[in-house]
């Protein structure tokens, strides 16, 4: 008996009846058949593929809230992803769900996020005829773009969890856990970053939310995680009173941070940069790297250009814009 088979037997004995096990036929199905690994389960293999792929590494230079912030302690898309994974794994462990599946979904949920955060997502959605949603692009990255067009060949359960992490109900409880962990992470960590940036003060948060959820990041996350665990695995959610406070705090963040002119003062420049790059490569498709010229042959130029730009880190997009459009000094 292999190490993997022994672990799969252990799973069957300890996981909840609501969990998606590593032997679940529908959840572990891949587009292309692969022989089993003797050491790792299917979801462990997916987690490792995501962790080692190029798109994951680029998250370290992609905006979370504050565009290319100066300072080591502001979140990036990568640190957000790791925090989501930690929160999601804690919930899954407490509820005896599949931690490996949960972690794989969490690590992959933002692989397709554009440079400059949700502002970049919005402008690409406006100018690309195919539209652009980061959760769908994350699936596209995993299926079509990684490994020079071969994709990562992830399991159905992982791809479904990635696709549904924003505004849909996943097929698995683990996918539903990641959706809640994502909002728990970004709201509370964005509060901390906004306070550090001087956009918020700690005492400006809604008083009733603070009284119920907690007056620190740690207390709020603990309260929210505990509420999900205590609510039960049949329906992954917060208790009603906690849900109300969470939604109010989220609305507060949208009003005072995510649309705050001080936090978004460079946004117009970033949007103009993306538009300029998009127009340049539509008019000069031969300038695209070969892997994206292949997409033109398979689909069209808009799809290829959108894939190329959405995969850029903030810094790479700025550097490329500078190279193409900013005059260089004569040497």
C-alpha positions as protocol buffer text, in pm:
chain_id: "A"
residue {
  index: 1
  type: UNK
  ca { x: 0 y: 0 z: 0 }
}
residue {
  index: 2
  type: UNK
  ca { x: 140 y: 341 z: -100 }
}
residue {
  index: 3
  type: UNK
  ca { x: 176 y: 639 z: 131 }
}
residue {
  index: 4
  type: UNK
  ca { x: -105 y: 810 z: -62 }
}
residue {
  index: 5
  type: UNK
  ca { x: -340 y: 514 z: -18 }
}
residue {
  index: 6
  type: UNK
  ca { x: -270 y: 501 z: 355 }
}
residue {
  index: 7
  type: UNK
  ca { x: -348 y: 872 z: 383 }
}
residue {
  index: 8
  type: UNK
  ca { x: -670 y: 832 z: 184 }
}
residue {
  index: 9
  type: UNK
  ca { x: -783 y: 563 z: 430 }
}
residue {
  index: 10
  type: UNK
  ca { x: -702 y: 796 z: 719 }
}
residue {
  index: 11
  type: UNK
  ca { x: -911 y: 1069 z: 555 }
}
residue {
  index: 12
  type: UNK
  ca { x: -1211 y: 841 z: 532 }
}
residue {
  index: 13
  type: UNK
  ca { x: -1188 y: 780 z: 905 }
}
residue {
  index: 14
  type: UNK
  ca { x: -1150 y: 1137 z: 1029 }
}
residue {
  index: 15
  type: UNK
  ca { x: -1323 y: 1369 z: 783 }
}
residue {
  index: 16
  type: UNK
  ca { x: -1682 y: 1487 z: 814 }
}
residue {
  index: 17
  type: UNK
  ca { x: -1953 y: 1339 z: 594 }
}
residue {
  index: 18
  type: UNK
  ca { x: -1972 y: 1686 z: 433 }
}
residue {
  index: 19
  type: UNK
  ca { x: -1606 y: 1684 z: 329 }
}
residue {
  index: 20
  type: UNK
  ca { x: -1481 y: 1619 z: -24 }
}
residue {
  index: 21
  type: UNK
  ca { x: -1235 y: 1334 z: 18 }
}
residue {
  index: 22
  type: UNK
  ca { x: -929 y: 1273 z: -195 }
}
residue {
  index: 23
  type: UNK
  ca { x: -1099 y: 967 z: -345 }
}
residue {
  index: 24
  type: UNK
  ca { x: -1414 y: 1154 z: -452 }
}
residue {
  index: 25
  type: UNK
  ca { x: -1452 y: 1064 z: -819 }
}
residue {
  index: 26
  type: UNK
  ca { x: -1621 y: 1387 z: -933 }
}
residue {
  index: 27
  type: UNK
  ca { x: -1405 y: 1619 z: -724 }
}
residue {
  index: 28
  type: UNK
  ca { x: -1073 y: 1467 z: -829 }
}
residue {
  index: 29
  type: UNK
  ca { x: -1152 y: 1443 z: -1200 }
}
residue {
  index: 30
  type: UNK
  ca { x: -898 y: 1612 z: -1431 }
}
residue {
  index: 31
  type: UNK
  ca { x: -940 y: 1711 z: -1795 }
}
residue {
  index: 32
  type: UNK
  ca { x: -634 y: 1504 z: -1882 }
}
residue {
  index: 33
  type: UNK
  ca { x: -589 y: 1171 z: -1710 }
}
residue {
  index: 34
  type: UNK
  ca { x: -277 y: 1129 z: -1496 }
}
residue {
  index: 35
  type: UNK
  ca { x: -140 y: 833 z: -1306 }
}
residue {
  index: 36
  type: UNK
  ca { x: -173 y: 864 z: -930 }
}
residue {
  index: 37
  type: UNK
  ca { x: 119 y: 988 z: -723 }
}
residue {
  index: 38
  type: UNK
  ca { x: 243 y: 728 z: -472 }
}
residue {
  index: 39
  type: UNK
  ca { x: 300 y: 994 z: -204 }
}
residue {
  index: 40
  type: UNK
  ca { x: 50 y: 1276 z: -247 }
}
residue {
  index: 41
  type: UNK
  ca { x: -328 y: 1287 z: -280 }
}
residue {
  index: 42
  type: UNK
  ca { x: -485 y: 1458 z: -580 }
}
residue {
  index: 43
  type: UNK
  ca { x: -554 y: 1779 z: -387 }
}
residue {
  index: 44
  type: UNK
  ca { x: -203 y: 1786 z: -242 }
}
residue {
  index: 45
  type: UNK
  ca { x: -69 y: 1768 z: -597 }
}
residue {
  index: 46
  type: UNK
  ca { x: -292 y: 2061 z: -698 }
}
residue {
  index: 47
  type: UNK
  ca { x: -173 y: 2267 z: -403 }
}
residue {
  index: 48
  type: UNK
  ca { x: 189 y: 2204 z: -499 }
}
residue {
  index: 49
  type: UNK
  ca { x: 132 y: 2290 z: -866 }
}
residue {
  index: 50
  type: UNK
  ca { x: -26 y: 2621 z: -772 }
}
residue {
  index: 51
  type: UNK
  ca { x: 246 y: 2703 z: -520 }
}
residue {
  index: 52
  type: UNK
  ca { x: 522 y: 2646 z: -776 }
}
residue {
  index: 53
  type: UNK
  ca { x: 363 y: 2818 z: -1077 }
}
residue {
  index: 54
  type: UNK
  ca { x: 474 y: 3152 z: -1221 }
}
residue {
  index: 55
  type: UNK
  ca { x: 138 y: 3324 z: -1170 }
}
residue {
  index: 56
  type: UNK
  ca { x: 160 y: 3258 z: -797 }
}
residue {
  index: 57
  type: UNK
  ca { x: 502 y: 3420 z: -773 }
}
residue {
  index: 58
  type: UNK
  ca { x: 381 y: 3730 z: -956 }
}
residue {
  index: 59
  type: UNK
  ca { x: 124 y: 3794 z: -682 }
}
residue {
  index: 60
  type: UNK
  ca { x: 402 y: 3936 z: -464 }
}
residue {
  index: 61
  type: UNK
  ca { x: 409 y: 4249 z: -684 }
}
residue {
  index: 62
  type: UNK
  ca { x: 35 y: 4294 z: -738 }
}
residue {
  index: 63
  type: UNK
  ca { x: -178 y: 4548 z: -553 }
}
residue {
  index: 64
  type: UNK
  ca { x: -409 y: 4444 z: -272 }
}
residue {
  index: 65
  type: UNK
  ca { x: -554 y: 4788 z: -180 }
}
residue {
  index: 66
  type: UNK
  ca { x: -274 y: 5043 z: -190 }
}
residue {
  index: 67
  type: UNK
  ca { x: -99 y: 5073 z: -526 }
}
residue {
  index: 68
  type: UNK
  ca { x: 271 y: 4975 z: -503 }
}
residue {
  index: 69
  type: UNK
  ca { x: 297 y: 5099 z: -143 }
}
residue {
  index: 70
  type: UNK
  ca { x: 629 y: 5213 z: -3 }
}
residue {
  index: 71
  type: UNK
  ca { x: 695 y: 5011 z: 309 }
}
residue {
  index: 72
  type: UNK
  ca { x: 734 y: 4643 z: 390 }
}
residue {
  index: 73
  type: UNK
  ca { x: 422 y: 4595 z: 601 }
}
residue {
  index: 74
  type: UNK
  ca { x: 139 y: 4669 z: 356 }
}
residue {
  index: 75
  type: UNK
  ca { x: -37 y: 4370 z: 208 }
}
residue {
  index: 76
  type: UNK
  ca { x: 18 y: 4256 z: -149 }
}
residue {
  index: 77
  type: UNK
  ca { x: -196 y: 4011 z: -341 }
}
residue {
  index: 78
  type: UNK
  ca { x: 44 y: 3735 z: -230 }
}
residue {
  index: 79
  type: UNK
  ca { x: 30 y: 3807 z: 143 }
}
residue {
  index: 80
  type: UNK
  ca { x: -349 y: 3832 z: 115 }
}
residue {
  index: 81
  type: UNK
  ca { x: -355 y: 3489 z: -51 }
}
residue {
  index: 82
  type: UNK
  ca { x: -146 y: 3334 z: 225 }
}
residue {
  index: 83
  type: UNK
  ca { x: -369 y: 3489 z: 492 }
}
residue {
  index: 84
  type: UNK
  ca { x: -680 y: 3352 z: 320 }
}
residue {
  index: 85
  type: UNK
  ca { x: -522 y: 3007 z: 311 }
}
residue {
  index: 86
  type: UNK
  ca { x: -441 y: 3019 z: 682 }
}
residue {
  index: 87
  type: UNK
  ca { x: -792 y: 3127 z: 783 }
}
residue {
  index: 88
  type: UNK
  ca { x: -955 y: 2876 z: 549 }
}
residue {
  index: 89
  type: UNK
  ca { x: -741 y: 2590 z: 677 }
}
residue {
  index: 90
  type: UNK
  ca { x: -827 y: 2676 z: 1038 }
}
residue {
  index: 91
  type: UNK
  ca { x: -1199 y: 2664 z: 961 }
}
residue {
  index: 92
  type: UNK
  ca { x: -1169 y: 2342 z: 762 }
}
residue {
  index: 93
  type: UNK
  ca { x: -969 y: 2169 z: 1034 }
}
residue {
  index: 94
  type: UNK
  ca { x: -1222 y: 2263 z: 1300 }
}
residue {
  index: 95
  type: UNK
  ca { x: -1509 y: 2136 z: 1081 }
}
residue {
  index: 96
  type: UNK
  ca { x: -1321 y: 1820 z: 974 }
}
residue {
  index: 97
  type: UNK
  ca { x: -1328 y: 1922 z: 608 }
}
residue {
  index: 98
  type: UNK
  ca { x: -1048 y: 1852 z: 361 }
}
residue {
  index: 99
  type: UNK
  ca { x: -763 y: 2089 z: 448 }
}
residue {
  index: 100
  type: UNK
  ca { x: -562 y: 2005 z: 137 }
}
residue {
  index: 101
  type: UNK
  ca { x: -850 y: 2088 z: -96 }
}
residue {
  index: 102
  type: UNK
  ca { x: -923 y: 2405 z: 101 }
}
residue {
  index: 103
  type: UNK
  ca { x: -560 y: 2517 z: 84 }
}
residue {
  index: 104
  type: UNK
  ca { x: -534 y: 2449 z: -291 }
}
residue {
  index: 105
  type: UNK
  ca { x: -843 y: 2659 z: -364 }
}
residue {
  index: 106
  type: UNK
  ca { x: -723 y: 2940 z: -138 }
}
residue {
  index: 107
  type: UNK
  ca { x: -375 y: 2952 z: -289 }
}
residue {
  index: 108
  type: UNK
  ca { x: -520 y: 2960 z: -640 }
}
residue {
  index: 109
  type: UNK
  ca { x: -814 y: 3191 z: -592 }
}
residue {
  index: 110
  type: UNK
  ca { x: -640 y: 3510 z: -714 }
}
residue {
  index: 111
  type: UNK
  ca { x: -397 y: 3367 z: -972 }
}
residue {
  index: 112
  type: UNK
  ca { x: -567 y: 3565 z: -1249 }
}
residue {
  index: 113
  type: UNK
  ca { x: -594 y: 3897 z: -1069 }
}
residue {
  index: 114
  type: UNK
  ca { x: -495 y: 4197 z: -1276 }
}
residue {
  index: 115
  type: UNK
  ca { x: -228 y: 4454 z: -1188 }
}
residue {
  index: 116
  type: UNK
  ca { x: -349 y: 4751 z: -979 }
}
residue {
  index: 117
  type: UNK
  ca { x: -613 y: 4550 z: -795 }
}
residue {
  index: 118
  type: UNK
  ca { x: -983 y: 4577 z: -865 }
}
residue {
  index: 119
  type: UNK
  ca { x: -927 y: 4902 z: -1053 }
}
residue {
  index: 120
  type: UNK
  ca { x: -725 y: 4711 z: -1311 }
}
residue {
  index: 121
  type: UNK
  ca { x: -998 y: 4448 z: -1323 }
}
residue {
  index: 122
  type: UNK
  ca { x: -1265 y: 4709 z: -1391 }
}
residue {
  index: 123
  type: UNK
  ca { x: -1080 y: 4878 z: -1677 }
}
residue {
  index: 124
  type: UNK
  ca { x: -999 y: 4547 z: -1847 }
}
residue {
  index: 125
  type: UNK
  ca { x: -1363 y: 4448 z: -1813 }
}
residue {
  index: 126
  type: UNK
  ca { x: -1458 y: 4772 z: -1991 }
}
residue {
  index: 127
  type: UNK
  ca { x: -1211 y: 4765 z: -2277 }
}
residue {
  index: 128
  type: UNK
  ca { x: -1188 y: 4392 z: -2355 }
}
residue {
  index: 129
  type: UNK
  ca { x: -1482 y: 4266 z: -2566 }
}
residue {
  index: 130
  type: UNK
  ca { x: -1461 y: 3932 z: -2383 }
}
residue {
  index: 131
  type: UNK
  ca { x: -1503 y: 4105 z: -2047 }
}
residue {
  index: 132
  type: UNK
  ca { x: -1279 y: 4039 z: -1750 }
}
residue {
  index: 133
  type: UNK
  ca { x: -1349 y: 3892 z: -1406 }
}
residue {
  index: 134
  type: UNK
  ca { x: -1052 y: 3795 z: -1194 }
}
residue {
  index: 135
  type: UNK
  ca { x: -1210 y: 3473 z: -1067 }
}
residue {
  index: 136
  type: UNK
  ca { x: -1277 y: 3352 z: -1422 }
}
residue {
  index: 137
  type: UNK
  ca { x: -928 y: 3460 z: -1526 }
}
residue {
  index: 138
  type: UNK
  ca { x: -785 y: 3260 z: -1236 }
}
residue {
  index: 139
  type: UNK
  ca { x: -949 y: 2950 z: -1382 }
}
residue {
  index: 140
  type: UNK
  ca { x: -819 y: 3043 z: -1729 }
}
residue {
  index: 141
  type: UNK
  ca { x: -468 y: 3082 z: -1593 }
}
residue {
  index: 142
  type: UNK
  ca { x: -486 y: 2736 z: -1437 }
}
residue {
  index: 143
  type: UNK
  ca { x: -647 y: 2571 z: -1740 }
}
residue {
  index: 144
  type: UNK
  ca { x: -491 y: 2749 z: -2038 }
}
residue {
  index: 145
  type: UNK
  ca { x: -207 y: 2988 z: -1962 }
}
residue {
  index: 146
  type: UNK
  ca { x: 31 y: 2826 z: -1717 }
}
residue {
  index: 147
  type: UNK
  ca { x: 315 y: 2599 z: -1831 }
}
residue {
  index: 148
  type: UNK
  ca { x: 335 y: 2763 z: -2175 }
}
residue {
  index: 149
  type: UNK
  ca { x: -25 y: 2691 z: -2262 }
}
residue {
  index: 150
  type: UNK
  ca { x: -49 y: 2341 z: -2116 }
}
residue {
  index: 151
  type: UNK
  ca { x: -222 y: 2455 z: -1797 }
}
residue {
  index: 152
  type: UNK
  ca { x: -189 y: 2297 z: -1455 }
}
residue {
  index: 153
  type: UNK
  ca { x: -453 y: 2027 z: -1517 }
}
residue {
  index: 154
  type: UNK
  ca { x: -613 y: 2084 z: -1176 }
}
residue {
  index: 155
  type: UNK
  ca { x: -898 y: 1879 z: -1036 }
}
residue {
  index: 156
  type: UNK
  ca { x: -1260 y: 1982 z: -1081 }
}
residue {
  index: 157
  type: UNK
  ca { x: -1308 y: 2061 z: -710 }
}
residue {
  index: 158
  type: UNK
  ca { x: -1017 y: 2304 z: -704 }
}
residue {
  index: 159
  type: UNK
  ca { x: -1115 y: 2480 z: -1028 }
}
residue {
  index: 160
  type: UNK
  ca { x: -1476 y: 2506 z: -913 }
}
residue {
  index: 161
  type: UNK
  ca { x: -1373 y: 2652 z: -577 }
}
residue {
  index: 162
  type: UNK
  ca { x: -1155 y: 2911 z: -749 }
}
residue {
  index: 163
  type: UNK
  ca { x: -1433 y: 3009 z: -989 }
}
residue {
  index: 164
  type: UNK
  ca { x: -1693 y: 3040 z: -713 }
}
residue {
  index: 165
  type: UNK
  ca { x: -1488 y: 3224 z: -450 }
}
residue {
  index: 166
  type: UNK
  ca { x: -1643 y: 3566 z: -521 }
}
residue {
  index: 167
  type: UNK
  ca { x: -2015 y: 3544 z: -585 }
}
residue {
  index: 168
  type: UNK
  ca { x: -2130 y: 3185 z: -638 }
}
residue {
  index: 169
  type: UNK
  ca { x: -2183 y: 2873 z: -430 }
}
residue {
  index: 170
  type: UNK
  ca { x: -1912 y: 2613 z: -481 }
}
residue {
  index: 171
  type: UNK
  ca { x: -1982 y: 2244 z: -529 }
}
residue {
  index: 172
  type: UNK
  ca { x: -1784 y: 2160 z: -215 }
}
residue {
  index: 173
  type: UNK
  ca { x: -1798 y: 2280 z: 143 }
}
residue {
  index: 174
  type: UNK
  ca { x: -1427 y: 2352 z: 116 }
}
residue {
  index: 175
  type: UNK
  ca { x: -1493 y: 2597 z: -169 }
}
residue {
  index: 176
  type: UNK
  ca { x: -1759 y: 2768 z: 43 }
}
residue {
  index: 177
  type: UNK
  ca { x: -1509 y: 2798 z: 329 }
}
residue {
  index: 178
  type: UNK
  ca { x: -1257 y: 2975 z: 105 }
}
residue {
  index: 179
  type: UNK
  ca { x: -1521 y: 3223 z: -8 }
}
residue {
  index: 180
  type: UNK
  ca { x: -1585 y: 3325 z: 355 }
}
residue {
  index: 181
  type: UNK
  ca { x: -1215 y: 3316 z: 445 }
}
residue {
  index: 182
  type: UNK
  ca { x: -1145 y: 3557 z: 158 }
}
residue {
  index: 183
  type: UNK
  ca { x: -1385 y: 3820 z: 289 }
}
residue {
  index: 184
  type: UNK
  ca { x: -1274 y: 3766 z: 652 }
}
residue {
  index: 185
  type: UNK
  ca { x: -914 y: 3823 z: 546 }
}
residue {
  index: 186
  type: UNK
  ca { x: -946 y: 4121 z: 317 }
}
residue {
  index: 187
  type: UNK
  ca { x: -1183 y: 4325 z: 531 }
}
residue {
  index: 188
  type: UNK
  ca { x: -985 y: 4292 z: 854 }
}
residue {
  index: 189
  type: UNK
  ca { x: -639 y: 4312 z: 704 }
}
residue {
  index: 190
  type: UNK
  ca { x: -740 y: 4606 z: 486 }
}
residue {
  index: 191
  type: UNK
  ca { x: -858 y: 4783 z: 802 }
}
residue {
  index: 192
  type: UNK
  ca { x: -511 y: 4736 z: 949 }
}
residue {
  index: 193
  type: UNK
  ca { x: -343 y: 4867 z: 633 }
}
residue {
  index: 194
  type: UNK
  ca { x: -583 y: 5162 z: 612 }
}
residue {
  index: 195
  type: UNK
  ca { x: -507 y: 5260 z: 972 }
}
residue {
  index: 196
  type: UNK
  ca { x: -134 y: 5234 z: 899 }
}
residue {
  index: 197
  type: UNK
  ca { x: -183 y: 5455 z: 593 }
}
residue {
  index: 198
  type: UNK
  ca { x: -377 y: 5719 z: 788 }
}
residue {
  index: 199
  type: UNK
  ca { x: -694 y: 5661 z: 584 }
}
residue {
  index: 200
  type: UNK
  ca { x: -881 y: 5534 z: 891 }
}
residue {
  index: 201
  type: UNK
  ca { x: -846 y: 5562 z: 1264 }
}
residue {
  index: 202
  type: UNK
  ca { x: -922 y: 5262 z: 1483 }
}
residue {
  index: 203
  type: UNK
  ca { x: -1203 y: 5446 z: 1661 }
}
residue {
  index: 204
  type: UNK
  ca { x: -1378 y: 5539 z: 1335 }
}
residue {
  index: 205
  type: UNK
  ca { x: -1511 y: 5185 z: 1279 }
}
residue {
  index: 206
  type: UNK
  ca { x: -1885 y: 5134 z: 1341 }
}
residue {
  index: 207
  type: UNK
  ca { x: -1923 y: 5105 z: 1716 }
}
residue {
  index: 208
  type: UNK
  ca { x: -2185 y: 4828 z: 1711 }
}
residue {
  index: 209
  type: UNK
  ca { x: -1966 y: 4616 z: 1480 }
}
residue {
  index: 210
  type: UNK
  ca { x: -1666 y: 4662 z: 1707 }
}
residue {
  index: 211
  type: UNK
  ca { x: -1866 y: 4571 z: 2017 }
}
residue {
  index: 212
  type: UNK
  ca { x: -1991 y: 4248 z: 1861 }
}
residue {
  index: 213
  type: UNK
  ca { x: -1691 y: 4140 z: 1654 }
}
residue {
  index: 214
  type: UNK
  ca { x: -1400 y: 4282 z: 1855 }
}
residue {
  index: 215
  type: UNK
  ca { x: -1185 y: 4594 z: 1879 }
}
residue {
  index: 216
  type: UNK
  ca { x: -873 y: 4443 z: 1719 }
}
residue {
  index: 217
  type: UNK
  ca { x: -799 y: 4256 z: 1398 }
}
residue {
  index: 218
  type: UNK
  ca { x: -722 y: 3938 z: 1591 }
}
residue {
  index: 219
  type: UNK
  ca { x: -1043 y: 3949 z: 1795 }
}
residue {
  index: 220
  type: UNK
  ca { x: -1258 y: 4014 z: 1487 }
}
residue {
  index: 221
  type: UNK
  ca { x: -1105 y: 3731 z: 1288 }
}
residue {
  index: 222
  type: UNK
  ca { x: -1142 y: 3497 z: 1586 }
}
residue {
  index: 223
  type: UNK
  ca { x: -1508 y: 3591 z: 1626 }
}
residue {
  index: 224
  type: UNK
  ca { x: -1582 y: 3545 z: 1256 }
}
residue {
  index: 225
  type: UNK
  ca { x: -1400 y: 3210 z: 1233 }
}
residue {
  index: 226
  type: UNK
  ca { x: -1572 y: 3083 z: 1547 }
}
residue {
  index: 227
  type: UNK
  ca { x: -1910 y: 3184 z: 1408 }
}
residue {
  index: 228
  type: UNK
  ca { x: -1854 y: 2985 z: 1087 }
}
residue {
  index: 229
  type: UNK
  ca { x: -1740 y: 2679 z: 1281 }
}
residue {
  index: 230
  type: UNK
  ca { x: -2028 y: 2694 z: 1526 }
}
residue {
  index: 231
  type: UNK
  ca { x: -2284 y: 2752 z: 1250 }
}
residue {
  index: 232
  type: UNK
  ca { x: -2207 y: 2405 z: 1119 }
}
residue {
  index: 233
  type: UNK
  ca { x: -2098 y: 2240 z: 795 }
}
residue {
  index: 234
  type: UNK
  ca { x: -2445 y: 2187 z: 647 }
}
residue {
  index: 235
  type: UNK
  ca { x: -2453 y: 2553 z: 541 }
}
residue {
  index: 236
  type: UNK
  ca { x: -2121 y: 2738 z: 548 }
}
residue {
  index: 237
  type: UNK
  ca { x: -2199 y: 3085 z: 684 }
}
residue {
  index: 238
  type: UNK
  ca { x: -2186 y: 3316 z: 984 }
}
residue {
  index: 239
  type: UNK
  ca { x: -2456 y: 3325 z: 1249 }
}
residue {
  index: 240
  type: UNK
  ca { x: -2724 y: 3585 z: 1153 }
}
residue {
  index: 241
  type: UNK
  ca { x: -2611 y: 3856 z: 1397 }
}
residue {
  index: 242
  type: UNK
  ca { x: -2247 y: 3809 z: 1300 }
}
residue {
  index: 243
  type: UNK
  ca { x: -2341 y: 3817 z: 931 }
}
residue {
  index: 244
  type: UNK
  ca { x: -2520 y: 4149 z: 982 }
}
residue {
  index: 245
  type: UNK
  ca { x: -2220 y: 4304 z: 1158 }
}
residue {
  index: 246
  type: UNK
  ca { x: -1978 y: 4165 z: 899 }
}
residue {
  index: 247
  type: UNK
  ca { x: -2181 y: 4306 z: 609 }
}
residue {
  index: 248
  type: UNK
  ca { x: -2205 y: 4645 z: 778 }
}
residue {
  index: 249
  type: UNK
  ca { x: -1829 y: 4654 z: 831 }
}
residue {
  index: 250
  type: UNK
  ca { x: -1774 y: 4556 z: 467 }
}
residue {
  index: 251
  type: UNK
  ca { x: -2004 y: 4838 z: 349 }
}
residue {
  index: 252
  type: UNK
  ca { x: -1812 y: 5079 z: 573 }
}
residue {
  index: 253
  type: UNK
  ca { x: -1484 y: 4974 z: 410 }
}
residue {
  index: 254
  type: UNK
  ca { x: -1621 y: 5028 z: 61 }
}
residue {
  index: 255
  type: UNK
  ca { x: -1738 y: 5377 z: 152 }
}
residue {
  index: 256
  type: UNK
  ca { x: -1433 y: 5491 z: 346 }
}
residue {
  index: 257
  type: UNK
  ca { x: -1139 y: 5298 z: 197 }
}
residue {
  index: 258
  type: UNK
  ca { x: -1205 y: 5116 z: -130 }
}
residue {
  index: 259
  type: UNK
  ca { x: -1355 y: 5428 z: -290 }
}
residue {
  index: 260
  type: UNK
  ca { x: -1162 y: 5684 z: -82 }
}
residue {
  index: 261
  type: UNK
  ca { x: -997 y: 5950 z: -305 }
}
residue {
  index: 262
  type: UNK
  ca { x: -686 y: 5957 z: -83 }
}
residue {
  index: 263
  type: UNK
  ca { x: -635 y: 5582 z: -117 }
}
residue {
  index: 264
  type: UNK
  ca { x: -713 y: 5591 z: -490 }
}
residue {
  index: 265
  type: UNK
  ca { x: -528 y: 5909 z: -590 }
}
residue {
  index: 266
  type: UNK
  ca { x: -299 y: 5725 z: -836 }
}
residue {
  index: 267
  type: UNK
  ca { x: -576 y: 5509 z: -977 }
}
residue {
  index: 268
  type: UNK
  ca { x: -652 y: 5726 z: -1280 }
}
residue {
  index: 269
  type: UNK
  ca { x: -288 y: 5705 z: -1387 }
}
residue {
  index: 270
  type: UNK
  ca { x: -290 y: 5327 z: -1350 }
}
residue {
  index: 271
  type: UNK
  ca { x: -606 y: 5296 z: -1558 }
}
residue {
  index: 272
  type: UNK
  ca { x: -463 y: 5518 z: -1830 }
}
residue {
  index: 273
  type: UNK
  ca { x: -148 y: 5305 z: -1828 }
}
residue {
  index: 274
  type: UNK
  ca { x: -349 y: 4985 z: -1884 }
}
residue {
  index: 275
  type: UNK
  ca { x: -553 y: 5145 z: -2161 }
}
residue {
  index: 276
  type: UNK
  ca { x: -238 y: 5267 z: -2333 }
}
residue {
  index: 277
  type: UNK
  ca { x: -70 y: 4926 z: -2314 }
}
residue {
  index: 278
  type: UNK
  ca { x: -385 y: 4753 z: -2437 }
}
residue {
  index: 279
  type: UNK
  ca { x: -416 y: 4983 z: -2738 }
}
residue {
  index: 280
  type: UNK
  ca { x: -46 y: 4945 z: -2821 }
}
residue {
  index: 281
  type: UNK
  ca { x: -55 y: 4566 z: -2834 }
}
residue {
  index: 282
  type: UNK
  ca { x: -384 y: 4557 z: -3025 }
}
residue {
  index: 283
  type: UNK
  ca { x: -216 y: 4773 z: -3290 }
}
residue {
  index: 284
  type: UNK
  ca { x: 116 y: 4587 z: -3266 }
}
residue {
  index: 285
  type: UNK
  ca { x: 32 y: 4221 z: -3193 }
}
residue {
  index: 286
  type: UNK
  ca { x: 368 y: 4110 z: -3330 }
}
residue {
  index: 287
  type: UNK
  ca { x: 525 y: 4270 z: -3020 }
}
residue {
  index: 288
  type: UNK
  ca { x: 353 y: 4019 z: -2791 }
}
residue {
  index: 289
  type: UNK
  ca { x: 557 y: 3726 z: -2658 }
}
residue {
  index: 290
  type: UNK
  ca { x: 515 y: 3409 z: -2864 }
}
residue {
  index: 291
  type: UNK
  ca { x: 292 y: 3235 z: -2610 }
}
residue {
  index: 292
  type: UNK
  ca { x: 39 y: 3517 z: -2650 }
}
residue {
  index: 293
  type: UNK
  ca { x: 72 y: 3532 z: -3028 }
}
residue {
  index: 294
  type: UNK
  ca { x: -37 y: 3169 z: -3019 }
}
residue {
  index: 295
  type: UNK
  ca { x: -355 y: 3279 z: -2842 }
}
residue {
  index: 296
  type: UNK
  ca { x: -425 y: 3520 z: -3129 }
}
residue {
  index: 297
  type: UNK
  ca { x: -416 y: 3225 z: -3368 }
}
residue {
  index: 298
  type: UNK
  ca { x: -643 y: 3021 z: -3140 }
}
residue {
  index: 299
  type: UNK
  ca { x: -884 y: 3300 z: -3046 }
}
residue {
  index: 300
  type: UNK
  ca { x: -821 y: 3667 z: -3124 }
}
residue {
  index: 301
  type: UNK
  ca { x: -601 y: 3964 z: -3040 }
}
residue {
  index: 302
  type: UNK
  ca { x: -826 y: 4098 z: -2765 }
}
residue {
  index: 303
  type: UNK
  ca { x: -812 y: 3768 z: -2577 }
}
residue {
  index: 304
  type: UNK
  ca { x: -433 y: 3753 z: -2613 }
}
residue {
  index: 305
  type: UNK
  ca { x: -372 y: 4114 z: -2508 }
}
residue {
  index: 306
  type: UNK
  ca { x: -604 y: 4084 z: -2210 }
}
residue {
  index: 307
  type: UNK
  ca { x: -429 y: 3764 z: -2098 }
}
residue {
  index: 308
  type: UNK
  ca { x: -89 y: 3932 z: -2131 }
}
residue {
  index: 309
  type: UNK
  ca { x: -175 y: 4251 z: -1943 }
}
residue {
  index: 310
  type: UNK
  ca { x: -378 y: 4083 z: -1671 }
}
residue {
  index: 311
  type: UNK
  ca { x: -82 y: 3860 z: -1590 }
}
residue {
  index: 312
  type: UNK
  ca { x: 155 y: 4151 z: -1536 }
}
residue {
  index: 313
  type: UNK
  ca { x: 263 y: 4263 z: -1192 }
}
residue {
  index: 314
  type: UNK
  ca { x: 222 y: 4632 z: -1109 }
}
residue {
  index: 315
  type: UNK
  ca { x: 595 y: 4692 z: -1142 }
}
residue {
  index: 316
  type: UNK
  ca { x: 628 y: 4508 z: -1472 }
}
residue {
  index: 317
  type: UNK
  ca { x: 338 y: 4708 z: -1622 }
}
residue {
  index: 318
  type: UNK
  ca { x: 497 y: 5037 z: -1512 }
}
residue {
  index: 319
  type: UNK
  ca { x: 838 y: 4934 z: -1644 }
}
residue {
  index: 320
  type: UNK
  ca { x: 693 y: 4824 z: -1978 }
}
residue {
  index: 321
  type: UNK
  ca { x: 496 y: 5148 z: -2011 }
}
residue {
  index: 322
  type: UNK
  ca { x: 811 y: 5346 z: -1937 }
}
residue {
  index: 323
  type: UNK
  ca { x: 1007 y: 5152 z: -2196 }
}
residue {
  index: 324
  type: UNK
  ca { x: 743 y: 5200 z: -2466 }
}
residue {
  index: 325
  type: UNK
  ca { x: 622 y: 5554 z: -2404 }
}
residue {
  index: 326
  type: UNK
  ca { x: 864 y: 5755 z: -2190 }
}
residue {
  index: 327
  type: UNK
  ca { x: 1150 y: 5921 z: -2384 }
}
residue {
  index: 328
  type: UNK
  ca { x: 1497 y: 5805 z: -2290 }
}
residue {
  index: 329
  type: UNK
  ca { x: 1791 y: 6037 z: -2236 }
}
residue {
  index: 330
  type: UNK
  ca { x: 2054 y: 6042 z: -2510 }
}
residue {
  index: 331
  type: UNK
  ca { x: 2372 y: 5868 z: -2401 }
}
